Amino acid sequence: MIIALTGRLPLLLAMLAQNKPLDPQEIGDPTGSAVDRFLKWEQDPDRRALAKTAALPRTLDMDALRVITGDTDVEDSYAWLGRQPFVTDDSGRFVFHDIVRTSMLRVLRRESPQDWRTRHRVLSAWHRDTREDLGLTEQSAWTDTLCRQHLLEETYHCLCADPSTTLPQALGLAVHACRAGDTTAQLWAEMIEQAGTDADFAKAHDWGQQLRTALAVPGTHGAEYLTLLIRSGGLERTARTAALVARAGTYQLMRRYEEAIADFNEGRCHVD
C-alpha cells in the first residue's frame, strides 16, 4: 500500500513508514502533507498556490501559464517554477515529477471540484483554439505533429473536466490515432489512462490500460486495439465506420482476407 501511494519517492516513503502502521487503513491519504513538504521552503502563499495550479497541464510553458493564471506577465513566476526541485526542463517545457504532480492534482480536486473543472475547461479551450488557428483540414491534422499534440492535450483536459461525458468522444478519436500510427495510438492510450487516474475516473483509466495492452500484442498492427473500440458499443457511426475500414486494412496486411472483406463490407454498409 505504501509503495503504491508513494511511487517509491523517498520523501513520501519516509513520511508513511515512520509511524510503522500495522494496517493499511492506518496509512491514510498523505497528499496534503506531502504537498506542504514539497513547498515548505516557500512562505509566499501566492507562489504556493501557483505551484499547485501549474501542475494542471501535463507539460508547462509560458503560454499555458498565462492561460491558467489569466496574467500576461508570468516571466518571473515561470522562472521561479523552473528552480523548484520537483520540476525538470524538457526542451524548454517544464515537467513536474510524477508523484509531486499527482499529489498536487489530488489536493486541487479535493479543495474545489468546481475550480478543477473550470480550469481544465479553460485549458482544453485554449488547446482547441490554438489547434484550429493552424487552419488544417481534419485529414491533414492527424499528419501534423503540432496539431496532434494540441488535440491530445485538449482531449486530456476535457476528460479531466467531464470524464463520463467526454470518454466516448476520446475513444472515437482513438480510432483516428490508431490510423495515424502505433506511436500516436500509444500516446492516445496513455493519455486516456492518465486522465482517468488524474480525474479519479476508473472507467477511463481501465480503457487506457486495455488499449495499451492491446497495442502491445505482437504481430497485430493495431487490430486488437481497433477490435476493442469496435466492441465497445460506444462509438458514433462515423467513428465505427473508420474503425472497421482501418481494421480491414490491417487484416489485409496480416493476410486475413475473409475478415478484411467482412469489415470492408460492414463499413460500406454504414456509409450507404
N, C-alpha and C positions, 0 to 999 in steps of 0.2 A: 504493500500500500504506500509506504513512504517513498520507495523508488519511483512508483508510478506518478505520485503527486509532484515530485521534485525534479524528475528528469535527470537525476544524478548531479544536479547543480550543488556544489559543496555547501554553499551558504544555506540553502533550504534543507539539505540533508542534516546539517548540524542543528538547525532550528527544531526539526521534528523529532530527531533522535535523542536530543539532550535530556528529555524527561523520561526516556525508556518506557514508552507506552506498551502495555501488555495486550491491548485490544484495539483493533482498527478504528473503532468508534471513538477512542480517546484521542485520535490524531487531530480531528477537526479540519478546518479549511485554513491553510496558512497564508492565503492570498494577501489579505490586508496587511498583516505584519511583515510579510515578505516585501511588499512594495514600499512600506515605510523604511525597511532596512536598505533597500536599493537606493533610496533618496535621502538617507539620514544625514548626509553632509550638506544638503541644500535646505536652508532655512526660509527661503522666499516661497510663500505659498503659491504664488502665481506660476513660478517655474516648476514647482512640484505638480501642479495641475497640468501645465503644459506637457510635461514628460508623459503623463498618463494619456492625454489626448493625442499626442504624437504617435502613440502606439497603434492607433486605429488602422492606418494604411499598412499593408504588408511590407512595403518599402516607402521611404520618405525622401522627397526632395523639397526644395523651397516652394515650388508651385503648390504641392499638396499641403504644405504647412500653412500657406496663405489661405487655402480653401477651408481648412479646419478651424483656423483661428479667426478668419474674417479680417485679418490685418495684412496690409500690404508691406509693412516694414518688419520683416522677420529675420533679417540677416543675423542680428545678434542672438536671437533665440535659436536659430539654426546652428550657429557656431557653438553655442553652449551645449546643445544636444549632442553635437559631434564629439564633444570632450567627455561625455559620460562613459564610464567603463563598460556599460552594457550595450553600447552602440558601436557598430563597425561600419566602415565606409566601403561600400561595394560599388566601385566605378562611379563615384560621385553621388550615390544614393545611400541613405542611411538605413541600416537594418538592425532592429533590436534583437538581442539574444532571445531565442525562442521561449525559454522559461520565463524570462522577465516580461516579455510581451504578453504571454498568456496570463500571467498574474495580473498585469495592469488591465487587460481586457476584462477579466472577471470582476475586478473592482468597479470598472466603469459600468458594466452591465448590471451589476448589483445595486450600485448607488442611484442610478437613474435610467431605468429601461427606456423611457421616452427620449431622453437625450441620446442614448445609444442608437436608437432607431433613426433619429433626426440626423445625427452626424454621418451615419453610414449612407443615408439617402442623399445627403449633400455631396459626399464623395462619389457616389455612383453617378449622380447627375453630371458632375464635373468630368468624369471619365467619358461619359456618353457624349457630352458636348464637344470635348476635345477630339474624340473619335470621329464624330460627324463633321467637324471642321476640316478633316483631311479630305473630304469630298470624294471618297472612294465608293464604287458600286459594291453591292452585297457580295458579289463573287470575288472581286479583287481584294476586298477587305481581308479575306482569310489568307491571302498570299502576302500581305503586308505585315511585317513584324511589329511595327509600332501600333498599328490598328488592332492587331490581335491582342497585344498586351493591354491596351486600354479596354477592350471588350472583356478580357479575362478579369481585370480588376473591377470593372463596372459590375460584372455578374457576382463577384465575390461580395461586394458591398451590398448589392441587392439581397443576396442570400442572408447576410448578417442582419439586415434590417427587417426583412419579411421572409423568413426561411420557408414557411409552409406554402405560401402563395407563389414564391419565386422558383422553387425547386423544379416543377415541371418545365418551365422555360429554360432553366440551366441544363436539364437533361436533353432538351431538344437541341440546344446549341452544342452539346457534347457530340451529337451526330456529325455536325459540320467540323468540329475539332478533329474527329477521327478521320474524316475525309481529307483534312489538311495534313495528316501525317501522324506517325506514332508519337513524336515528340510533343506536338500540340495536344494530342489526346491525353498523354501522360500529365501534362501541365493542367489540363482541364479537370482530370480526375483528382489530382492533388488539391486543386483549388476547392472543389466541392467538399472534399473530406475536411480540409482545414476550416472552411466556413461552417461546417457542421459542428466542429469542435469549438470554434470561437463563439458561435451563437448558442451553443449548448442545445443543438438540434440533432438528435441521434440519427434520424432518417437520412439527412444529408451526409453525415459522417459515414454511415454504412454504405450509401450509394457510392461515394467517392472511393471507399476501400474496395468495394466489389469491382468497380471499373478498373482500378489499378491492378487488381488480381487477374481480371480477365485479359487485360492488355499484356500481362506478363506470360500468358500461356504461349509456349514456343510454337512457331510454325503456323499461327492462326492469322497473322497480318491484320489484327483488329476485328476479326469475325466474331469472336466471343464477346468483345466489347459491344459491338453493334447488336448482337443477339440479346444481351441483357437489356439494352434500351428498347428494342422492339417488343420484348416480352413484358416490359414494364406496364404497358397499357395506358401510360400517361402521356405519350407523345401526341402532339397535334398532327393532323392529317399530312401536312406538308413535310413535317419532320420525319414521320413514319415512312413516307414515300422515299425521302432522301436516304434514310437508313436502309431500306430494302434495296435500293439501287446500289448503294455503296457496298452492302454485303454481297450482292450479286457479283459485283466486280471482283471482290475479294475471293469469293468461291471460284470464280473463273481462273484466277491466278493459282488457286490451290487444285485446279483440275477437278473440282466437284461440280461438274457441268449441270447435272439434273437439278441440284439445289440452286445453282445460279439462274437457270431458266425459270424455276418456280418463283424466285424473288423478283426477277425482271417482270414476269407476267403479273404478279401481285402489285408491284409498284406501278405498272402501266394501268392497271385497273383503277388504282387510286387517282391517277392523273385523269383518266377518262371520266 
